[in-house]
């Protein structure tokens, strides 16, 4: 299958609304090419299996190395100032972006089909390796939570003891 770049306003709008999804193989190629820090964790909810499947995808600008927001919309980090994909000419454009077509010609359920490619050991392995070193995505949030000092808890017993000392001084 031959893929051609389309720069029409509708195609540009797709990249401005949300980054396209790669397969695990696509994501590993992006990592190997040095783009790991421009990816993020997104998710797809598989209604048939009633579970969340995590996806490593090009980041929404400003979300690099992190997680997608609750409503993942925003400009793709690889969309350049001319509204063209920096990955296209490098043969690294994610599968969804290569297959999606303007004028409502995108295959039905393409997004879900790519989400399903992440529901397995290969997909989870790519994400685990990406998150591990340096800590990124969900692991980055977990490490940050470990570095915060624990809040000081005041207990009833301390307050009771303090009030009894005050009573003794009276």
N, C-alpha and C positions, 0 to 999 in steps of 0.2 A: 504494500500500500504506500503510495506517495503522499507526503504531507506538504502542503503549501501554506505559506504565511498569508494571512489575510489581515489587512490593516484598516478594514472598514470601521465605522464608528460603533457598530454593534459588537464586533469582535473586541475592540478596545474596551468597550463597556463591560464585557465579561471579565476582563483582567482588572478593571477598576472596582468591580463589585466583590470579587473573591478570587483568591489564587486557585488555579486548577490543581487537581490531585494527581500525584504520581502513583505508580504501582511500587511495591517494595524494591523491585529491580531498578526502576527509574530513580528512586530516592537514594539507593546505594551509589548509583552513578553520579548523582549530584554531590554526595559526600566525598566520593573518590576524587571528584574534580575540584574540591576545595570550597564548596558552598555550604558546608554543614552549619555555619553560623547564620545562614540566611533562611533556615528552615524553622518550622514550629510544629507542635503537636496539635492536631485537630481530631475530631471524632465523627463517627457515623453511628447512628443508632439502628441496629438491625432489628426491625420489628418482628420478622419471622421467628427469630431466636430470642427476642426480648433481651438484647444485650448491647452494650456499647463497645464499639471497635475503634481503637485508636489508629490514627493515620499520621504519618510524617509528611508534611507538605511544605511547599514554598510559603514563607511567612507573609502575613499581612504586614505592610510597612509599619515599623514600630514594635512588632511582636517577635522579632528575630530571636532565635534560641529559646523561646518561651512557649506559651500555650495560646491557642485561639481563644478569643473572648466567648462569652456565653452565646452571643449571636455573631458568628464569625463573618463579618463583612468588612471590606476595606481593600485598598489598592495592593496588588501583589508587589512584593519587594523587588521582583525582577522586571517590572514594567518600567522602562526608561523614560526619559524626559520627552521622547518623541512618541510615547504611547505604543512602543513596540517591545516585544519580549526579548530580553538579553540572552535567553537560553536557546531561542529558536535556531540561530545560525551555528550554535555550538553542538547541535543535535542532542540537546539535553532537555528539551521541552517535555514536561510531564505528559503522560498518555492522554489524560482528559483534555488538555489543551491542544494536543495534536489531532484528536478525533472530533472535538466539539466544532460545530459548524454554525455559521450565522443563518439568519432567515429560517429559524425553527427546523433546521435539518440535523440537529444533534440526535444521535441515536437515543431512544427512550431508555431511561434507567442507567445511563452511562455513569453518573455519579455513584449510584449504588453498586454497580458492577465493579468499579474501582475500589470502593470501600470494602467489598467482599474479599479483594485480593490481600487485604491486611489482616484478615481473620485466620491466622495460622502461624506456625512457628517461624516462617521466613519473615513475615511482617513484624511480628513481635521482636524477633532478633535484631532487625535493622533499627527499630526504635530503642531497644535496650542498649545497643552499642552507641547510638547517637547520644542518648541521655547520660551515659556513664562518664565520659571523659572529654572535656570538663563537664561538670554537672549542668545539664540543660533541661528544658521542659519541666516535667513533673518533679524530676530529681532536683532541679535547681530550686524549686519552691520548698522542697523538703529540707535541703541543706540550709536554706535561709532560715527556716523555722527552728533548726537546731542551734543556730548562732545567736538567736534572740535570747536575752536573759529571761529566766522564768519570773513571772510576776510574784511579788511578795504577797503572801496570803496572811491576813490577820485572822486569828482564830478567836472564838468565843472565850476560850480558856485564858488567853493573854489579856483580853479586855476585863475579864472577871478578876484576874490577879491585880491588874493595874488599879481597878476600882477598890479592891480590898486594901491595897497599900495606901490609897488616898484616905480611906476610912480610918486606918490606924493612925495616920498623922493628925487627924482631927482631935 
